Amino acid sequence: MLQPFLEAGRIVGTHGVKGELRIEPWCDSADFLSKFHTLYWDSNGASSVQVLSSRVHKRLLLAYLEGVTSATQGDSMRGRVLYLRRADVKLPEGTWFVQDMIGLTVLDYDSGKEYGKLTDILKTGANDVYEITALDGKTYLLPSIPQVVLERNPEAGVMKIRPIKGIFDDED
């Protein structure tokens, strides 16, 4: 089941003396995170906070949050995780949050053989690379390209692939 609230980023410090927070985005970018006017202090959405203003600074988001008016208050929040509500995001078709992908069971598209779980997504220049951890604990790297990854279904908890020779078996 897809979670209704997702980790958006972590407060890493303050900027200036008026309580502006430095937030490390855990989503695509600080620019993406700057679009939200409401964030949440918990993973169930019970405690929301209004974003009064925000701006991108290098790879961080600088933001004034409701109720934070001094650097001392901001420093006390260092390390806290902020969440966003999934319903507030419109993703393009065929796009998922990394948090939805991690943990998917990886199956062979043709035979149904289970290769393991998707345990990490590495960002590279050309395409993402998926780290698959097999049941025996061994890890494999799989390019996220259309010829290899044929189906992603986070709702069902599976990803179906047709691996390139040599990824899961030793080439002769």
C-alpha positions in Angstrom: 0.0 0.0 0.0 1.3 3.4 -0.9 1.8 5.7 2.0 -0.3 8.9 2.1 2.6 11.0 3.5 6.2 10.9 2.2 9.5 12.1 3.6 10.2 15.4 1.9 13.5 16.4 3.6 15.4 17.1 6.8 16.1 20.3 8.6 19.9 20.7 8.6 20.3 24.1 10.2 19.4 27.8 10.1 20.2 30.6 7.7 20.5 34.0 9.4 19.0 35.1 12.7 15.3 35.3 11.9 14.5 31.6 11.9 14.9 30.7 8.2 15.5 27.0 8.0 17.9 25.1 5.8 16.2 22.0 4.5 17.9 19.2 2.7 15.4 17.9 0.1 14.8 14.2 -0.1 12.7 14.6 -3.2 13.8 15.4 -6.8 15.1 18.9 -5.9 14.8 21.9 -3.7 12.8 23.6 -6.5 10.2 20.7 -6.3 10.0 21.1 -2.6 9.5 24.9 -2.8 6.1 24.4 -4.5 4.5 23.1 -1.2 2.7 25.6 1.0 1.9 23.0 3.7 4.3 20.4 5.1 3.9 17.9 8.0 5.9 17.1 11.1 4.9 13.4 11.1 4.3 10.5 8.8 0.5 10.4 9.5 -0.2 14.0 8.7 -1.5 14.8 12.2 0.6 17.9 12.6 0.9 20.3 9.7 3.0 23.5 9.3 2.5 26.3 6.9 5.4 27.4 4.7 5.4 31.2 4.9 8.0 31.6 2.2 10.8 29.6 0.6 13.6 29.9 -1.9 16.2 27.6 -3.4 19.8 28.2 -2.3 22.4 25.9 -4.0 20.9 22.4 -3.4 19.0 23.3 -0.2 15.6 24.9 0.4 15.6 27.9 2.6 12.2 28.3 4.2 10.3 30.3 6.9 7.9 28.0 8.6 4.9 29.1 10.7 5.9 29.5 14.4 9.7 29.6 13.8 10.8 33.2 14.4 14.4 32.9 15.7 17.7 31.1 15.0 17.4 29.5 18.4 14.0 28.0 17.6 15.3 26.9 14.2 18.4 25.2 15.7 16.2 23.2 18.1 14.6 21.7 15.0 17.8 20.5 13.4 17.5 16.9 12.3 13.7 16.8 12.1 12.1 15.3 9.1 9.4 17.1 7.1 6.7 15.2 5.2 4.6 16.0 2.2 1.1 14.8 1.4 1.0 12.5 -1.7 -2.4 13.9 -2.7 -0.7 17.3 -3.2 1.6 16.0 -5.9 0.7 15.4 -9.5 3.3 13.0 -11.0 3.6 12.4 -14.7 2.3 9.0 -15.9 4.9 6.3 -15.4 6.7 8.2 -12.6 6.9 7.1 -9.0 8.4 8.3 -5.8 11.6 6.5 -4.8 10.0 5.6 -1.5 7.3 3.7 -3.4 9.9 1.7 -5.4 12.2 0.7 -2.5 11.2 -2.8 -1.3 9.5 -3.9 -4.6 9.9 -7.6 -5.3 11.8 -8.0 -8.5 10.5 -10.8 -10.8 11.5 -12.2 -14.2 9.0 -11.0 -16.7 8.9 -14.3 -18.6 9.3 -17.0 -15.9 8.2 -15.2 -12.8 11.4 -16.1 -11.0 12.1 -13.9 -8.0 15.5 -12.2 -8.1 15.2 -10.3 -4.8 14.1 -6.8 -3.6 14.8 -3.4 -4.9 17.0 -1.9 -2.2 18.4 1.3 -3.6 18.1 3.6 -6.6 21.4 5.2 -7.8 21.2 8.4 -9.9 23.7 8.3 -12.8 24.0 10.6 -15.8 22.3 8.6 -18.4 19.7 6.5 -16.4 19.0 5.3 -12.9 20.6 2.1 -11.7 18.6 -0.2 -9.4 20.3 -2.1 -6.7 18.7 -5.5 -6.2 19.4 -7.5 -3.1 18.9 -11.3 -3.6 17.5 -13.6 -0.9 21.1 -14.7 -0.1 22.2 -11.1 0.5 24.2 -10.6 -2.6 23.6 -7.4 -4.5 23.3 -6.8 -8.2 23.1 -3.6 -10.2 20.5 -3.3 -12.9 20.1 -0.4 -15.4 16.7 1.2 -15.4 16.2 1.1 -19.2 13.0 0.1 -21.1 14.7 -3.0 -22.5 15.4 -4.3 -19.0 12.7 -2.9 -16.7 9.4 -3.8 -18.4 6.9 -3.2 -15.6 6.8 -1.3 -12.4 3.8 -1.7 -10.1 4.3 -0.2 -6.7 0.6 -0.7 -5.8 1.1 -4.5 -6.2 4.6 -4.4 -4.8 6.4 -5.8 -7.8 8.7 -4.9 -10.7 9.1 -7.2 -13.7 12.4 -7.3 -15.6 14.1 -9.1 -18.4 17.7 -8.9 -17.3 20.7 -8.6 -19.6 22.9 -11.7 -19.7 25.5 -11.6 -17.0 23.7 -9.5 -14.4 22.4 -12.4 -12.3 24.4 -15.2 -13.9 28.1 -15.4 -14.6 29.0 -15.1 -18.2 31.3 -17.8 -19.7 
